[in-house]
Amino acid sequence: MAYDTIKYETAERILTITLNRPEKLNAWTFTMCGELIDAFDRADQDDDVRSVIVTGEGRAFCAGADLSPGADAFDIDAQRAPVKRLPNGAVDYSDPSIRDSGGQLTLRIFKCLKPVIAAVNGAAVGIGANMQLAMDIRIASDAARFGFVFSQLGIVPEGAGSWFLPRIVGIAQALEWSYSARIFSAQEALTSRLVSLVVAPEQLLPTARAIARKIADRTAPVSIALTRQMMWRMLGADDPMEAHKVDSRLSYTLGRSADAKEGVMAFLEKRAAVFRNKVSADMPDSFPWWTDREYK
């Protein structure tokens, strides 16, 4: 798939996805949504990709939805096609076209089998802020600014932000930012733990790449893929027994794997491990466990 709104670049087992509409401050469009989902599909299928970095071209990370359509910018009937109606005229909410495009992306990132790092280079507003929430590590330039501005536009938080944001910064902070719709600094994002690092603009991508290289150079890809899914999905578990069920099966399977044997021997022999198991071919038979009725 050729991309018009993003760049897809791989080097040193790191994929860098760059939002690439700098003349529009990388404003979000349906085309960008489709291209980003395709990029994450490709990343999961490519065993040479060990980490993903997402950043923006130019001055902004993503300044939110493209509002150039004017008053109808958020009207799905006007922007796509009229959604299906039931015989009584009511909206048929089962129509897939009614789905929020930002949520389709964040759910795809949620399912990703590779670690995802947000390198926030500038303004990150609306979906530009919410798309980061499904990413694992967020670092920001000190020039970055954030805003959950949905109430100011007369809409509600999209991109599944109402699930992600309170889990990251707590309910009180999530509500204050959402109620006020104010723009806030990278330093406030750091203090509130929305981001884990704030660096000078020229250090943003080198810092992100250094984190990504540590993952690529030191860790087993199957272990990382499973750890990512375990951590995210256990946020919704109502008892630690749910985690115990999952980690027991996965620990049993991985404990017998070539990667586990290699990891132990590399540690004992004081050398770098060479992990050969692949996400594309060597995931445990209990994965994905959330579709197994025995876990429910």
Summary of the structure (lengths in Angstrom):
residues: 296
radius of gyration: 20.4
end to end distance: 37.6
largest distance: 72.1
contacts: 920
relative contact order: 0.11
helix: 48%
strand: 16%
